[in-house]
Amino acid sequence: MSVLPSRMPVTPGGRVSAEANVSAEDRVPAEPEYLGQLDLEDRHALRRVAGLSTELQDVTEVEYRELRLERVVLMGVWTDGTLATAENSLRELSRLAETAGSHVLDGLIQRRSRPDSATYVGAGKAKELAELVASTGADTVICDGELAPGQLRRLEGIVRVKVVDRTALILDIFAQHARSKEGKAQVELAQLQYLLPRLRGWGESLSRQAGGRVAGGGGIGTRGPGETKIETDRRRIRARVTKLRHELAEMSVGREVKRGQRRRREVPSVAIAGYTNAGKSSLLNRLTGAQVLVDDSLFATLDPAVRRARTPGGWPFTLTDTVGFVRHLPHQLVDAFRSTLEEVTDADLILHVVDGSDADPRAQIAAVREVLAEIGAGETPELIVINKADAADPIELEGLRLAERASVVVSARTGAGIDELMRELERLLPRHDREVMVTVPYDRGDLVARAHEEGEVLAVRHGEDGTELTARVPLGLAAELCRFEAPAATR
């Protein structure tokens, strides 16, 4: 059995307690409920006023309420692997909940061959979970898996509070961190795809039939014999999904144009991929001097950032920071972010960043490779970058290096290993270039500038007839420069 942090010890009954040594007064969180979608920093600034709860006793319409700053209890089902793997998964769920702004009170793990088809956990464990919810004052249960609509409904009927699964939690975090128009549209599309099969009404409200003049308030498109309110909502969601897909397709055109420009210039592209919070953005900043957001939280980066860099030999390439992956990444997100993930698919090389200080880095590697295969990037050349070497166990680092031969150990924070990483990049990147020796007329200084920008200038001298240039440049630029190629006798 692995040793959990003091904030989440495991009891013999399978309970993972988040606050085993915290007094009852300290269990009162410092965050309130909210009605609108707030940024993460704003949510952290909120405070709960005790005794003002207006929580409804009927929890049958929970999908229509957004995730709030809640006091949560975690529930996991251990179906395969070791106990340490199950505990690590629940720890990760705890971090996800904290990233969403929730206050984790406690956690349970149940050993089963497979999740219960009715309530996700067995009847006895569901009752135990209800007792834990009542004793801790929790208002939400988060399950470490994707629950079917029937499982959500039946489990809520037992615990009498809102039940959220892992997928809804990740979608909520993405909604908080989305900043660009494309990112927000992608998250909304994923949320609607998740919500559509889970629509249900409050009591009988969405089962009412409305037709003719009764539905007049809904306007054109909602009137008709026998259409229920839930059917109307489903139709509206499908229409919104279609519109979002059309908008995302238009937005992806600009991204494809930029990729096409880079391909025409034959600039190699490198995509930084990896598990969430593995240090991808920190590595981008270290390699390029960029100032992209770096935050010790899950899914801090949703919008890809493309930066230009050069190898030690002076050869240019592009680096793209991408969204982080996670175990059991919701398929709705993979589908919605497919246009963004094309940056990884079209890359010449993938820098697969791994958190060397994580409790189970090999599981991170497996989870990321699973997603890469799903998006069609499984055959792209890959270099494993074991990050956070300054905080990792040296024995674990050596084990990872032996398991992954094509790997480099670095620390983006201290800069250790970065020089070795750049040498490996230069060795692995494709070289579609040609060496030229030309005399460029002084009125074509633009070609000289492009040689400096796009290629590697080996020698330059200013003569009577123009700039005598020796350089390795992309094939397209080489074709333009060859018009001024020096005669063989003068070389």
C-alpha angles and dihedrals in degrees: 000000000000122000112249124206115272090255092063111031120171120236123207090257091063096261119146106204119202095191108024093148099036121109123238091252091055091053091072104099126221098233133087134208117271136197104207132056106265132190116257096252091050091050091053089053094059124098131206120234108213121231098025099096117139095182111163119238090217107073098177095111099050094129090069092059119077122231109275136192093290142174102238141193118204125223125192135177117214106210104155142358125041130318088250090059091051091048092049090051091053091047089054090050088053090054090048090052092049091048088054088055099256128138112235113217105170145337140214133201123198124196110225137150088233136350115279110262092220107042105002088242128050123274093255094049091047090057090047089050090051090052091049091050091051094047096048097040092236119167099194139041118206117200121206096232142040110284126208116239091253092051091052093049096047095044091050089052089058103040093036093217133089117289120208126184129215093262094055090048093053091046089053091052091050090051090055095049100042110111110159124071090246093049093051092048091049092051093047090051091051092048093051092048089052094045098047099078091039100057113128135155138249101255106314098332096109094042094062116114118229126188143156115356092352090074093043091116090064094060129212112350096030099068117092143109115289102350111148125217092248090054089051091051092049091051091050091049091050090050090050091048090053091050093048092050089052092049092048091050089055092047092051090060092072091050091050091050091055091047089050091053090052091048092050089053087046093229109162115239127218122193121205107215133164149109119325114273092013090126102263096143091045089053091050090052092048094050099042107020089242121155101221119152115283116189133162092235138095119272095003088152120058103144114067117241119206119201134173124238140165133228120237087265091056098255112145125231137161126245120205122197110209139190115284124249129225138188111286093007105196113260089224089064094047089052095045095045094044093111090053093045089055085083086070095043093053096044123116090217136015120216100207104202116204127188101237091192094057120114091239112019093163090062088052091054092049093048093050093047089051091057092043089055090048093056094045099257097109094108097046113114110265135201116193112222110196102204134191092043089158090065100035132097108259091219091053090048092053091048091052092049091052092048094046109042094182094062142115127201114222143156113219089192098055100024095239113153095010093117091053090048092053091050090052090048091053091049095048101041116098114250113215095170143114134210114239135184109201143154107225117200114243091243089063097061088137089073092053090050091051090050089056092045102041104027146025116276110212100179138356132187131170111229136173095271098040145291112334104215133186112185147141107238138165116280093251093055091041090059090056094046094048089075086073096041113147116245115261092244092060096049 
